Amino acid sequence: MVSVLILTKNEEQDLPACLASVAWCDDIHVYDSYSDDRTVEIAKVAGATITQRKFDNWASHQNWGLKNIAFKYPWVLYIDADERVSENLHQSLQLFDVNNANAAYEIRRRDFAWNGTWLKHAQVSPFYLRLFRPEKMRYERLVNPLSIPDGTVARLEGYLDHYPFSKGIKFWFARHLGYADMEAAMRLQQMNAGEKFSVKKALFSADFTQRRYHQKGLFYKLPGRPLIKWLYMVVVRRAFLDGSAGITYATMQSIYEYFIVIKTKEILPKMQVAKK
């Protein structure tokens, strides 16, 4: 058996279905950022253990949770409120050997568009480290955090289903405007620290997390990033095979990339003035 960790902030809409998908677990933890809707009430009715903490940034918040929440089992399955454990993933978890020597497991996530289309090709990162020993996992980056396992990683069969548009496209854009603020802050921190990124690691590292970290760092240095991202998603990853939803999603991701560009330009002069 494994414990389940669900991060929440005003998730009364999505949380019931999320909890239903993990109802087989007898150690569900809802880690809440002081919701002001019915999130906590829903979690209590489902029998979940509630832990609350004010959100600061993704890495800090997740790291605090792993260190301070008292999980019943040595393995933790981490999911968001807009995600669901599929039946085939549930079956894999039932057969999971909790005594194995790995630190973490990658699980494939399926992102679904607003019309129910699986964004199979448009989705840039299908595998995520979501099953792990909490003492062997830590996170870095303010937003879209990197999962850093202390030990070997394997892959677990089954899908984690994700519904990022459950609250509508307007909410998606509003959330990503907030993400852009944190991404811009991260980019400027890296510039000030003179952080170096490796092409070799970005292309050939066996560690997916390390590979993605260096890819992101190098990508931020490229001019015309929004267009490059659109072409990568549509042409290289063949988002067009997902139909109109794939093309639209690629366009939305490119707009998000442009948010980061203009937020960086907005913050940079203020930082330069502060240094003087």
C-alpha positions as CSV (number, residue, x, y, z in Angstrom):
1,M,0.0,0.0,0.0
2,V,1.1,3.6,-0.6
3,S,0.1,6.9,0.8
4,V,-1.5,9.6,-1.3
5,L,-0.7,13.3,-1.3
6,I,-3.0,15.9,-2.9
7,L,-2.1,19.6,-3.1
8,T,-5.1,22.0,-3.1
9,K,-6.1,25.6,-3.2
10,N,-9.9,26.2,-3.8
11,E,-10.5,22.9,-5.4
12,E,-14.1,22.2,-4.5
13,Q,-14.9,21.5,-8.1
14,D,-12.2,19.0,-8.9
15,L,-11.4,17.4,-5.6
16,P,-14.4,15.0,-5.3
17,A,-13.5,13.1,-8.5
18,C,-9.8,13.1,-7.5
19,L,-10.6,11.6,-4.1
20,A,-12.9,9.1,-5.7
21,S,-10.0,7.9,-7.9
22,V,-7.9,7.1,-4.8
23,A,-10.7,5.8,-2.6
24,W,-8.8,2.5,-2.3
25,C,-6.1,4.2,-0.2
26,D,-6.5,4.4,3.6
27,D,-3.9,7.2,4.0
28,I,-4.9,10.2,1.9
29,H,-3.4,13.6,2.8
30,V,-4.8,16.8,1.5
31,Y,-2.1,19.5,1.7
32,D,-4.1,22.7,1.5
33,S,-3.0,26.3,1.0
34,Y,-5.9,27.8,3.1
35,S,-8.7,27.4,0.7
36,D,-11.7,29.6,1.3
37,D,-14.2,27.4,-0.5
38,R,-15.5,23.9,0.5
39,T,-12.2,22.1,-0.3
40,V,-11.3,21.2,3.3
41,E,-14.9,20.2,4.1
42,I,-14.9,17.8,1.1
43,A,-11.6,16.4,2.1
44,K,-12.8,15.8,5.7
45,V,-16.0,14.0,4.6
46,A,-13.8,11.7,2.4
47,G,-11.7,10.8,5.5
48,A,-8.5,12.6,4.4
49,T,-6.0,14.0,6.7
50,I,-5.7,17.8,6.3
51,T,-2.5,19.8,6.5
52,Q,-2.5,23.5,5.8
53,R,0.3,25.9,5.0
54,K,0.4,29.2,3.3
55,F,1.8,28.8,-0.3
56,D,5.1,30.6,-1.1
57,N,6.5,28.9,-4.1
58,W,6.2,25.4,-5.6
59,A,9.5,23.9,-4.6
60,S,9.5,25.3,-1.0
61,H,5.8,24.2,-0.5
62,Q,6.4,20.7,-1.8
63,N,9.6,20.2,0.1
64,W,8.0,21.3,3.4
65,G,5.1,18.9,2.9
66,L,7.4,15.9,2.3
67,K,9.4,16.7,5.4
68,N,6.5,17.5,7.8
69,I,3.5,15.4,6.8
70,A,3.4,12.1,8.7
71,F,2.7,9.5,6.0
72,K,1.6,6.0,7.1
73,Y,3.5,4.2,4.3
74,P,7.0,4.5,3.0
75,W,5.9,5.3,-0.5
76,V,3.9,8.4,-1.5
77,L,1.8,8.9,-4.7
78,Y,1.6,12.7,-5.3
79,I,-1.3,14.0,-7.5
80,D,-3.0,17.3,-8.1
81,A,-6.8,17.9,-7.6
82,D,-7.3,18.0,-11.4
83,E,-5.7,14.6,-11.9
84,R,-7.2,11.1,-11.6
85,V,-5.6,7.7,-11.0
86,S,-6.8,5.5,-13.9
87,E,-7.8,1.9,-13.4
88,N,-4.7,0.6,-15.0
89,L,-2.5,2.7,-12.7
90,H,-4.5,1.5,-9.8
91,Q,-3.8,-2.1,-10.8
92,S,-0.1,-1.4,-11.1
93,L,-0.1,0.1,-7.6
94,Q,-1.9,-2.9,-6.2
95,L,1.0,-5.1,-7.5
96,F,3.7,-2.6,-6.5
97,D,6.6,-4.1,-4.5
98,V,7.1,-1.6,-1.7
99,N,10.4,-3.3,-0.7
100,N,12.2,-2.4,-3.9
101,A,15.4,-0.4,-3.8
102,N,14.4,2.5,-6.1
103,A,13.9,6.1,-4.9
104,A,11.1,7.0,-7.3
105,Y,9.0,5.9,-10.2
106,E,8.0,7.8,-13.3
107,I,4.3,7.7,-14.2
108,R,2.9,8.7,-17.6
109,R,0.4,11.5,-17.5
110,R,-2.3,12.0,-20.1
111,D,-3.3,15.6,-20.5
112,F,-6.9,16.1,-21.9
113,A,-8.1,19.2,-23.7
114,W,-11.3,21.1,-22.9
115,N,-13.2,19.0,-25.5
116,G,-11.9,15.7,-24.0
117,T,-9.2,15.1,-26.6
118,W,-6.1,13.4,-25.3
119,L,-3.2,15.7,-26.2
120,K,-1.0,12.7,-26.9
121,H,1.4,14.5,-29.3
122,A,1.0,18.1,-28.1
123,Q,2.0,17.2,-24.5
124,V,5.6,18.1,-24.2
125,S,6.5,16.1,-21.0
126,P,4.5,12.9,-20.6
127,F,6.5,11.3,-17.7
128,Y,6.6,12.6,-14.2
129,L,8.2,11.4,-10.9
130,R,5.0,11.0,-8.9
131,L,5.6,7.8,-6.8
132,F,8.5,8.1,-4.4
133,R,10.0,7.7,-1.0
134,P,9.5,11.1,0.6
135,E,12.8,11.2,2.3
136,K,14.5,10.6,-1.0
137,M,12.8,13.4,-3.0
138,R,13.3,17.1,-3.2
139,Y,12.2,19.9,-5.5
140,E,13.9,22.9,-7.1
141,R,12.6,25.9,-9.0
142,L,9.9,28.4,-8.0
143,V,7.4,27.1,-10.6
144,N,7.1,23.9,-12.7
145,P,9.5,22.4,-10.1
146,L,12.1,19.8,-10.9
147,S,11.9,16.6,-9.0
148,I,15.3,15.5,-7.7
149,P,15.4,11.9,-6.5
150,D,18.2,10.6,-4.3
151,G,18.6,7.2,-5.9
152,T,17.6,5.1,-8.9
153,V,14.4,5.7,-10.8
154,A,12.1,3.1,-12.6
155,R,8.8,3.4,-14.5
156,L,5.4,2.3,-13.4
157,E,2.8,1.2,-15.9
158,G,-0.6,3.0,-16.0
159,Y,-1.8,6.5,-16.7
160,L,-2.3,9.5,-14.4
161,D,-5.1,11.4,-16.2
162,H,-4.9,15.2,-16.1
163,Y,-7.7,17.7,-16.8
164,P,-5.9,21.2,-16.9
165,F,-9.0,22.8,-18.5
166,S,-11.5,21.6,-15.9
167,K,-12.1,25.2,-14.8
168,G,-12.1,26.6,-18.3
169,I,-9.7,28.3,-20.7
170,K,-9.9,31.7,-18.9
171,F,-8.7,30.1,-15.7
172,W,-5.9,28.3,-17.5
173,F,-4.6,31.7,-18.8
174,A,-5.0,33.4,-15.5
175,R,-3.0,30.6,-13.8
176,H,-0.3,30.8,-16.4
177,L,0.1,34.5,-16.0
178,G,1.0,33.8,-12.4
179,Y,3.4,31.1,-13.6
180,A,5.0,33.5,-16.0
181,D,5.8,35.8,-13.0
182,M,7.7,33.0,-11.3
183,E,9.4,31.8,-14.5
184,A,10.6,35.3,-15.2
185,A,12.0,35.6,-11.7
186,M,13.8,32.2,-12.1
187,R,15.3,33.3,-15.4
188,L,16.7,36.5,-13.9
189,Q,18.1,34.6,-10.9
190,Q,19.9,32.3,-13.3
191,M,21.3,35.3,-15.2
192,N,22.5,37.0,-12.1
193,A,24.1,33.8,-10.8
194,G,25.8,33.2,-14.2
195,E,24.4,29.7,-14.2
196,K,25.7,27.4,-16.9
197,F,23.7,24.9,-19.0
198,S,25.1,21.9,-20.9
199,V,24.0,21.0,-24.4
200,K,25.4,17.5,-23.8
201,K,23.2,17.0,-20.7
202,A,20.2,18.6,-22.4
203,L,20.4,16.1,-25.3
204,F,21.9,12.9,-23.8
205,S,21.5,12.8,-20.0
206,A,19.9,9.5,-19.0
207,D,18.2,11.4,-16.1
208,F,15.0,12.9,-17.6
209,T,14.8,15.5,-14.8
210,Q,18.4,16.7,-15.5
211,R,17.8,16.6,-19.2
212,R,14.7,18.8,-18.9
213,Y,16.5,21.2,-16.6
214,H,19.3,21.9,-19.0
215,Q,16.9,22.0,-22.0
216,K,14.8,24.7,-20.2
217,G,17.9,26.7,-19.3
218,L,19.2,26.6,-22.9
219,F,15.8,27.3,-24.3
220,Y,15.5,30.5,-22.3
221,K,18.5,31.9,-24.1
222,L,17.0,31.5,-27.5
223,P,15.5,34.5,-29.4
224,G,12.0,34.1,-30.7
225,R,11.1,31.4,-28.1
226,P,7.3,31.6,-28.5
227,L,7.5,30.8,-32.2
228,I,10.2,28.1,-31.7
229,K,8.0,26.5,-29.1
230,W,5.0,26.5,-31.5
231,L,7.0,25.0,-34.3
232,Y,8.5,22.4,-32.0
233,M,5.1,21.3,-30.7
234,V,3.3,21.4,-34.0
235,V,6.0,20.2,-36.4
236,V,8.5,18.1,-34.3
237,R,6.0,16.6,-31.8
238,R,3.2,16.6,-34.4
239,A,0.6,18.3,-32.3
240,F,-1.5,18.5,-35.5
241,L,-2.2,14.7,-35.1
242,D,-4.3,15.7,-32.0
243,G,-6.6,17.7,-34.3
244,S,-7.7,21.3,-33.7
245,A,-7.2,20.8,-30.0
246,G,-3.5,20.0,-30.5
247,I,-3.0,23.1,-32.7
248,T,-4.9,25.3,-30.2
249,Y,-3.0,23.9,-27.3
250,A,0.4,24.6,-29.0
251,T,-0.7,28.2,-29.6
252,M,-1.7,28.6,-26.0
253,Q,1.6,27.3,-24.8
254,S,3.4,29.7,-27.2
255,I,1.4,32.6,-25.7
256,Y,2.4,31.4,-22.3
257,E,6.0,31.5,-23.4
258,Y,5.5,35.1,-24.6
259,F,4.1,36.0,-21.2
260,I,7.4,34.9,-19.7
261,V,9.4,37.0,-22.3
262,I,7.4,40.2,-21.5
263,K,7.4,39.6,-17.7
264,T,11.2,39.2,-17.9
265,K,11.5,42.5,-19.8
266,E,9.3,44.2,-17.2
267,I,11.3,43.0,-14.2
268,L,14.8,43.4,-15.6
269,P,15.0,47.2,-15.5
270,K,13.8,47.2,-11.9
271,M,16.5,44.7,-10.9
272,Q,19.2,46.8,-12.7
273,V,18.1,49.9,-10.8
274,A,18.1,48.1,-7.5
275,K,21.7,47.0,-8.1
276,K,22.9,50.6,-8.5
